[in-house]
Amino acid sequence: MKGLPPKLYDVAYEPGLTVPAADGSPLLTDHYFPLADGDFPTLLVRSPYGRGLPWAPMYGVLFAEQGFHVVLQSCRGTGGSGGEAALWQHEAADGLATVEWLRRQPWFSGVLGTTGPSFLGYVQWALALDPPPELRAMVVQVGQHDMHGFYYPSGTFALESALVSAVGRVYNHRGVPSFTRAVLRLGRRIGKVGRALPLGQAYVPGLGCRVPFLEAAMEHPEAADAHWAGADAGVAAERLTVPTGLITGWHDVFLDQTLQQYDRLRRAGCDTALLIGPWTHTSALQRGWPEVFAESLGWLRAHLCDDPSGLRSAEVRVHEGGARRTWHDLPVWPPAATGRRWHLGGDGTLTGPAPATSSGAGAEGDASALASFRYDPDDPTPSVGGQLLSAKAGCQDNTALEARDDVLTFTTAPLTEPLRIMGPVGAELRVSTDTGHTDVFARLCDVDERGRSANVCDGLRRLSPTGAEPADRTGPVTVTVPMSSTAYRFAVGHRIRLQVSGGAHPRFARNTGTGEPLPTATRLVPSEVTLHRPSALLLPVTEDEVSPDHR
């Protein structure tokens, strides 16, 4: 691949080594190493997805070529390793058991780092819960720390990503042909799966088998449920001293978890760096791989090899989307910004900006209706792009979506000067529903001169009569919808748009309108959803003195 550094060493490897897990189960492990004399630091890469493609070439070979021992290991119960697989329960103990094995290897120098994406990031956080003294650096790439947060990122089941993830865990370590067939099967059937009832049975044809951990996730929606005990390894960041590099993308399904990791590390005073690119979860490891690999290599060399030449001077580097599409080096994320409100009008307008402390367009308590729509779970509002695990993620054309009767849009006049936003985006909406059950999906879009509406960031909030922000039939409630974060520049002549609807299916499981448990719900009840004044879009506006990095 173009953009990768030239190799420094030829590489050899020892396949199929057996490392005892915490309970003695054999963990199959491959060891890649430079063909050269001398001490080299070790990278531990633990995966539930097998040790073949893409892990062997991208991690085993590439990092060994740059002067690292690479220990690539299949997690318990996967890729030929013994024991019973579990989503998270064994990773901390098995990671420590692997480090104990490393201590007995003659080539281990006592200098250890970790790296890897997605769940390969989770196992790093699990090891960091009780970091061994040899652990000197971590690089978490598009990675997670909270299993419940993955399944319920906004209180609603992330159906499509949950199914895609299940395909990866069940089939990836069985080889490329088996995994490919499973991916194609899910792609053909995901629409039908998502619209059949009850969901706890309907998913089976899409995956080709029952998946107990997926069913358990559906059955336990609350983070406080004992089922999820120990599932959030992110608490490690609150006391960590191991230098940790973080890499994500604006449309990565784990963007918000990565920003949580960054905030925790900074509060703990831990040495950290953050890179956010114009990527989805998968494209970060494809077209983004040269930047991701360079960032990872620079961090690991600095902290494992005492070679800081690959580090940048700024703690944070983010890619700005929209008009300029450039990179910015920043001292911290988010940068200083002025919160501004854009008010929703009954004629579909979005007017402002006004200071974020404003009480809104109408008088306090004014509940006059702006607009309404009917959400029908039998014809759920479809999802288009956004933060997903699948190739459908990212920035997409929303024009057809916005033509639906169940999607409201509020749009500014064409901008007379550019507008840059950097930081978390949100919406404060006054909402009522005739059933008490509704999802509120809010999305920020950029509308160009031709009228093409492209999504920037979004979020969803579930309301119910017994929820934290209870919706009932007596009147509207104020709903705060976090819409993730972004760095984006709206161009002159473009328009800012807020999109509001009752869901994004199958990205999120549809709201059946009944409050029945997700896996066993069998009834569908439509709901009438109304927006009221005052409602507003909240944007973090930054000034032009934020200088771009042109490298």
C-alpha positions in Angstrom: 0.0 0.0 0.0 1.2 3.5 -0.9 2.2 5.7 2.0 3.7 3.0 4.2 7.3 3.3 5.4 9.9 1.1 3.9 10.6 -2.0 5.8 13.7 -2.1 8.1 14.0 -5.8 8.6 13.1 -9.1 7.0 10.6 -11.0 9.1 10.2 -14.6 10.3 7.5 -16.1 12.4 6.6 -19.0 14.7 3.0 -20.1 14.1 0.7 -22.0 16.4 2.5 -21.5 19.8 0.4 -22.5 22.8 0.0 -20.0 25.6 -1.9 -21.0 28.8 -4.9 -18.8 29.5 -5.8 -17.9 33.1 -7.7 -21.2 33.5 -5.1 -23.2 31.6 -6.9 -23.3 28.3 -4.5 -23.2 25.3 -4.5 -19.8 23.5 -3.1 -20.2 20.0 -0.5 -17.6 19.3 1.8 -16.6 16.3 5.1 -14.8 16.9 6.5 -12.5 14.3 10.0 -11.1 14.7 12.7 -9.2 12.9 15.6 -11.3 11.5 18.3 -9.3 13.2 20.4 -9.4 16.3 19.6 -7.3 19.3 16.7 -6.6 21.7 13.4 -5.4 20.3 10.2 -4.4 22.1 7.2 -6.6 22.0 3.6 -5.8 20.8 0.7 -7.9 22.1 -2.2 -8.1 19.7 -5.1 -10.2 21.0 -8.1 -10.9 18.7 -11.4 -12.9 18.6 -11.3 -12.8 14.8 -8.6 -15.2 14.0 -4.9 -14.6 13.2 -5.1 -14.6 9.4 -6.3 -11.8 7.1 -6.1 -8.9 7.8 -4.3 -9.3 11.1 -1.2 -11.2 10.0 -0.1 -8.8 7.2 -1.2 -5.5 8.9 0.0 -6.2 12.4 2.2 -9.3 12.4 4.3 -8.5 9.4 4.2 -4.7 9.1 5.2 -4.0 12.7 7.8 -6.8 12.8 9.4 -5.1 9.7 9.7 -2.0 11.7 11.6 -3.7 14.6 9.0 -5.2 17.0 8.3 -8.7 18.2 4.6 -9.2 17.5 2.6 -11.7 19.5 -0.7 -12.2 17.6 -3.1 -14.3 19.7 -6.6 -15.7 19.3 -8.8 -15.0 22.3 -10.3 -17.9 24.3 -12.7 -20.0 22.4 -11.8 -18.4 19.0 -9.4 -19.1 16.2 -8.5 -22.6 17.5 -7.9 -21.5 21.0 -9.3 -23.6 23.8 -11.9 -22.8 26.4 -15.3 -21.1 26.0 -15.6 -17.8 24.2 -17.2 -14.9 26.1 -17.8 -11.3 25.1 -15.6 -9.7 27.8 -15.4 -11.9 30.9 -12.0 -13.5 30.3 -10.0 -10.8 28.6 -8.3 -9.1 31.6 -7.2 -12.4 33.2 -6.1 -13.9 29.9 -4.1 -10.8 29.0 -2.2 -11.0 32.2 -1.6 -14.7 31.8 -0.1 -14.0 28.3 2.2 -11.4 29.9 3.3 -14.0 32.4 4.1 -16.3 29.5 6.1 -13.5 27.8 8.3 -13.2 30.9 9.5 -16.7 30.3 10.5 -16.1 26.6 14.2 -15.6 26.0 13.6 -12.9 23.3 11.3 -10.8 25.6 13.1 -7.7 26.6 10.6 -6.6 29.3 9.3 -3.7 27.2 5.7 -4.3 26.1 3.2 -2.3 24.0 -0.3 -3.1 22.7 -2.2 -2.1 19.6 -5.3 -3.0 17.6 -8.7 -1.9 16.4 -12.3 -2.5 17.5 -12.5 -5.4 20.0 -8.7 -5.5 19.8 -9.0 -2.2 21.5 -11.3 -3.6 24.2 -8.7 -6.2 25.2 -6.1 -3.4 25.7 -8.4 -1.6 28.1 -9.1 -4.9 29.9 -5.3 -5.4 30.4 -5.0 -1.8 31.5 -7.4 -2.5 34.4 -4.4 -4.0 36.2 -1.5 -3.0 34.0 1.6 -5.1 34.3 4.8 -3.2 34.9 6.2 -4.1 31.5 3.3 -2.3 29.7 4.8 1.0 28.4 2.4 2.1 25.7 -1.0 1.4 24.1 -2.5 2.5 20.8 -6.3 2.0 20.6 -7.5 2.2 17.0 -11.2 2.8 16.3 -11.7 0.8 19.6 -14.2 0.3 22.3 -14.1 0.0 26.0 -17.8 -0.5 26.9 -19.7 -3.4 25.7 -23.1 -2.2 26.8 -22.4 1.2 25.2 -21.8 -0.6 21.9 -25.2 -2.3 22.0 -27.1 0.6 23.4 -25.2 3.8 22.4 -28.2 6.0 23.0 -30.5 3.8 25.0 -31.8 2.1 21.9 -30.5 -1.2 20.5 -27.9 -0.7 17.7 -29.4 -3.4 15.6 -27.4 -3.3 12.4 -24.0 -2.9 14.1 -24.9 -5.7 16.6 -25.7 -8.1 13.7 -22.5 -7.1 11.8 -20.4 -7.6 15.0 -22.0 -11.0 15.6 -21.1 -12.1 12.1 -17.5 -11.1 12.8 -17.3 -12.9 16.1 -19.0 -16.1 14.9 -17.4 -16.4 11.5 -14.3 -14.3 11.0 -12.0 -16.8 12.8 -13.3 -19.7 10.7 -11.6 -18.5 7.5 -12.2 -16.1 4.6 -14.8 -18.3 2.7 -17.0 -18.9 5.7 -16.8 -15.2 6.8 -17.6 -14.0 3.2 -20.7 -16.2 2.9 -21.9 -15.0 6.3 -21.5 -11.3 5.4 -23.3 -11.8 2.1 -26.2 -13.7 3.8 -26.7 -10.9 6.4 -26.5 -8.2 3.6 -29.4 -10.0 1.7 -31.5 -10.5 4.8 -30.9 -7.7 7.2 -34.0 -5.7 6.0 -36.3 -8.6 6.5 -34.7 -9.6 9.8 -35.2 -6.1 11.2 -38.9 -6.0 10.3 -39.9 -9.4 11.5 -41.3 -10.2 15.0 -40.3 -11.2 17.5 -36.7 -10.0 17.0 -35.3 -12.5 19.4 -36.1 -15.2 16.9 -36.2 -13.2 13.6 -32.5 -12.5 13.6 -31.5 -16.2 13.2 -31.9 -16.5 9.4 -29.7 -13.4 9.0 -26.8 -15.0 10.9 -27.4 -18.6 10.1 -27.5 -19.8 13.7 -28.5 -18.8 17.2 -26.0 -16.5 18.9 -26.4 -16.6 22.7 -24.4 -13.5 23.5 -26.5 -11.5 21.0 -29.8 -12.7 22.6 -28.4 -11.9 26.1 -27.6 -8.4 24.9 -31.2 -7.9 23.7 -32.6 -9.3 26.9 -30.7 -6.9 29.2 -31.1 -3.3 28.0 -30.1 -1.6 31.2 -26.4 -0.8 31.9 -27.0 -1.4 35.6 -28.2 -4.9 35.0 -25.9 -7.5 36.6 -25.5 -9.1 33.2 -23.1 -6.2 32.2 -21.0 -6.4 35.4 -17.4 -5.8 34.4 -18.3 -5.0 30.8 -17.0 -1.4 30.9 -13.2 -1.5 31.0 -13.0 2.2 30.4 -12.6 2.8 34.1 -9.0 1.9 33.5 -8.4 5.3 31.9 -9.4 7.1 35.1 -6.2 6.0 36.8 -3.9 4.9 34.0 -0.3 6.1 33.7 0.5 4.1 30.5 0.9 6.5 27.5 -2.1 5.9 25.3 -2.6 6.9 21.7 -6.2 7.1 20.4 -7.3 6.9 16.8 -10.9 7.2 15.5 -13.0 8.7 12.6 -15.9 11.1 12.5 -18.2 8.2 11.2 -16.6 5.5 13.4 -19.2 3.6 15.5 -16.8 4.1 18.4 -16.1 7.8 18.0 -18.0 8.8 21.2 -16.4 6.0 23.2 -13.0 7.2 22.0 -13.7 10.8 23.1 -14.8 9.4 26.5 -11.4 7.6 26.7 -9.6 10.8 25.8 -11.4 12.9 28.4 -10.7 10.3 31.1 -7.0 10.0 30.3 -6.6 13.8 30.3 -8.3 14.1 33.7 -6.0 11.4 35.0 -3.0 13.3 33.8 -2.0 10.4 31.5 0.2 11.0 28.4 -2.2 10.8 25.5 -2.7 11.8 21.9 -5.9 11.9 19.7 -6.2 11.5 15.9 -9.7 11.9 14.3 -9.8 11.3 10.6 -12.4 11.5 7.8 -13.1 7.8 8.3 -15.7 5.2 9.1 -14.9 2.2 11.3 -13.7 0.1 8.3 -12.2 2.8 6.1 -9.8 3.8 8.9 -8.1 0.5 8.3 -8.3 0.7 4.5 -7.8 4.1 2.8 -6.9 5.6 6.2 -4.3 2.9 7.0 -1.2 4.9 6.0 -2.1 7.7 8.5 -3.3 5.2 11.2 -0.1 3.1 10.8 2.2 6.2 10.9 0.4 7.5 14.0 0.6 4.1 15.7 4.2 3.5 14.8 5.3 7.0 15.9 3.6 6.6 19.3 5.0 3.1 19.9 8.6 4.0 18.9 8.5 7.1 21.2 7.4 5.1 24.3 9.0 1.7 23.6 12.2 2.7 21.8 12.9 6.2 23.2 12.6 7.6 19.6 10.2 10.6 19.6 11.0 11.6 16.0 7.6 10.3 14.8 5.5 12.3 17.4 3.7 15.5 16.4 4.0 18.5 18.5 0.3 18.9 19.1 -1.7 16.5 21.3 -4.7 16.4 19.0 -5.0 16.2 15.2 -8.5 16.3 13.6 -9.7 16.4 10.0 -12.1 19.2 9.1 -14.8 18.1 6.7 -16.9 20.3 4.4 -15.6 23.3 2.6 -11.8 23.0 3.1 -11.2 19.3 4.0 -8.0 19.9 5.8 -6.2 18.8 9.0 -5.9 20.8 12.2 -3.4 20.4 15.0 -4.9 21.4 18.3 -3.7 21.5 21.9 -6.8 19.8 23.3 -10.2 18.5 22.2 -12.7 20.1 22.0 -11.2 23.5 21.3 -12.7 26.7 22.7 -16.0 27.3 20.9 -19.1 29.6 21.3 -22.3 27.7 21.8 -24.9 29.0 19.4 -28.6 28.2 19.0 -30.5 28.0 15.7 -34.2 28.1 16.3 -36.7 25.9 14.6 -39.6 27.7 12.8 -43.0 26.4 11.9 -42.4 27.0 8.2 -39.4 24.7 8.1 -36.9 27.4 8.7 -33.8 27.4 10.9 -32.9 30.9 12.1 -30.1 32.3 14.3 -27.5 32.1 15.5 -28.2 33.3 19.1 -26.2 32.6 22.2 -26.7 29.1 23.6 -28.0 30.6 26.9 -31.0 32.0 25.1 -34.4 30.7 26.2 -35.4 30.1 22.6 -37.6 31.6 20.0 -40.8 31.7 22.1 -41.7 32.7 25.6 -40.8 30.3 28.4 -43.3 27.5 28.4 -44.7 28.3 25.0 -45.8 25.0 23.6 -47.3 26.0 20.3 -46.8 23.3 17.7 -44.1 23.6 15.0 -44.7 20.5 13.0 -45.7 16.8 13.4 -45.2 13.5 11.7 -46.6 10.0 12.0 -44.1 7.3 12.8 -45.2 3.8 11.7 -43.1 1.0 13.0 -44.5 -1.2 10.2 -42.8 1.2 7.7 -39.9 2.5 9.8 -37.9 5.5 8.8 -34.8 4.1 7.1 -31.2 4.8 8.2 -28.8 6.4 5.7 -25.1 6.4 6.5 -23.8 7.6 9.8 -21.8 5.8 12.5 -22.0 2.1 11.6 -19.7 -1.0 11.5 -20.7 -1.8 8.0 -19.7 -0.4 4.6 -23.0 1.6 4.6 -21.5 4.0 7.1 -20.4 7.6 6.5 -21.6 10.6 4.7 -24.4 9.9 2.3 -27.0 11.7 0.2 -30.1 12.3 2.4 -32.3 13.7 -0.4 -34.6 10.7 -0.8 -34.8 10.2 3.0 -35.9 13.8 3.5 -38.7 13.4 1.0 -40.5 11.0 3.3 -43.6 12.3 5.2 -42.1 11.0 8.5 -39.0 13.2 8.3 -39.1 16.9 9.3 -36.4 19.3 8.1 -35.5 22.8 9.2 -33.1 24.7 7.0 -31.3 28.0 7.1 -31.0 30.5 4.3 -27.8 30.2 2.2 -24.8 31.3 4.3 -23.2 34.6 3.4 -20.0 33.7 5.2 -18.4 30.3 6.1 -19.2 28.7 9.4 -16.8 26.4 11.3 -18.0 24.1 14.1 -15.7 22.0 16.3 -17.0 20.0 19.2 -20.2 18.3 20.4 -23.4 19.0 18.6 -26.9 18.7 20.1 -30.6 19.6 19.8 -33.0 20.8 22.5 -36.5 19.8 21.3 -39.9 20.1 22.8 -41.7 16.9 21.9 -45.1 15.3 22.5 -46.5 12.0 21.4 -49.9 10.4 21.6 -48.6 7.0 22.8 -45.9 8.1 25.2 -43.4 5.9 23.3 -41.2 7.4 20.7 -37.6 7.7 19.4 -36.3 11.1 18.4 -33.6 11.0 15.8 -31.9 14.3 15.1 -29.3 14.8 12.3 -27.2 17.8 11.2 -26.8 18.1 7.4 -25.0 20.3 4.9 -27.1 21.3 1.9 -25.1 22.4 -1.1 -26.1 24.8 -3.9 -27.7 21.9 -5.9 -29.9 20.9 -3.0 -28.0 17.7 -2.1 -28.2 17.1 1.7 -25.2 15.3 3.2 -25.2 14.1 6.9 -22.5 15.5 9.2 -23.4 14.0 12.6 -26.5 12.8 14.4 -28.0 11.1 17.5 -31.1 9.4 18.9 -33.0 9.5 22.1 -35.7 7.1 23.3 -38.6 8.4 25.3 -41.1 6.4 27.2 -43.7 7.1 30.0 -41.2 5.8 32.6 -38.0 7.1 31.0 -35.5 9.7 32.4 -37.2 12.3 30.2 -40.8 10.8 30.4 -43.1 11.4 27.5 -46.8 11.2 28.2 -50.0 12.3 26.6 -50.6 15.4 28.8 -48.1 17.7 27.0 -44.7 18.2 25.5 -41.4 17.5 27.3 -38.0 18.9 26.6 -35.7 16.4 25.0 -31.9 16.8 24.8 -30.5 14.8 21.9 -26.7 14.5 21.9 -25.6 14.4 18.2 -22.0 13.2 18.7 -19.1 15.5 17.7 -17.6 16.9 14.5 -15.1 19.3 13.0 -16.8 20.8 9.9 -16.8 24.0 7.8 -20.0 25.0 6.0 -19.3 26.9 2.8 -20.7 30.2 1.6 -23.9 29.5 -0.3 -24.5 26.2 1.6 -27.4 25.8 4.0 -27.5 24.2 7.5 -30.2 21.7 8.0 -31.6 19.9 11.1 -33.4 16.7 10.3 -35.9 15.2 12.8 -37.6 11.8 12.6 -38.8 8.9 14.7 -35.9 6.5 14.0 -33.2 5.2 11.7 -33.8 1.6 10.8 -32.1 -0.9 10.8 -29.2 1.1 12.3 -31.4 1.2 15.5 -34.1 -1.3 16.3 -37.5 0.4 15.7 -39.6 1.6 18.5 -42.6 -0.7 18.4 -44.7 1.9 20.3 -45.8 -0.6 23.0 -42.9 -0.7 25.5 -42.7 -4.5 25.2 -39.3 -6.0 25.7 -37.1 -5.9 22.5 -36.6 -9.6 21.9 -40.3 -10.7 22.5 -42.3 -7.7 21.3 -45.1 -8.8 18.9 -47.3 -5.7 18.5 -46.7 -2.5 16.5 -48.4 0.7 17.4 -47.9 3.9 15.3 -47.4 7.2 17.1 -48.1 10.9 16.2 -45.0 12.9 17.2 -45.2 16.7 17.4 -42.4 19.3 17.8 -43.2 22.5 19.8 -41.6 25.8 20.4 -39.0 26.5 21.7 -36.8 24.0 20.0 -33.3 24.6 18.8 -30.1 23.2 17.2 -27.0 23.7 19.3 -23.7 24.2 17.4 -20.1 24.8 18.8 -18.9 27.7 16.6 -15.2 28.4 16.4 -13.4 31.4 15.0 -11.1 31.3 11.9 -8.0 31.7 14.0 -7.9 27.9 14.3 -5.0 27.4 11.9 -5.0 24.4 9.5 -2.1 22.0 9.3 -1.2 21.7 5.6 1.1 18.7 5.9 
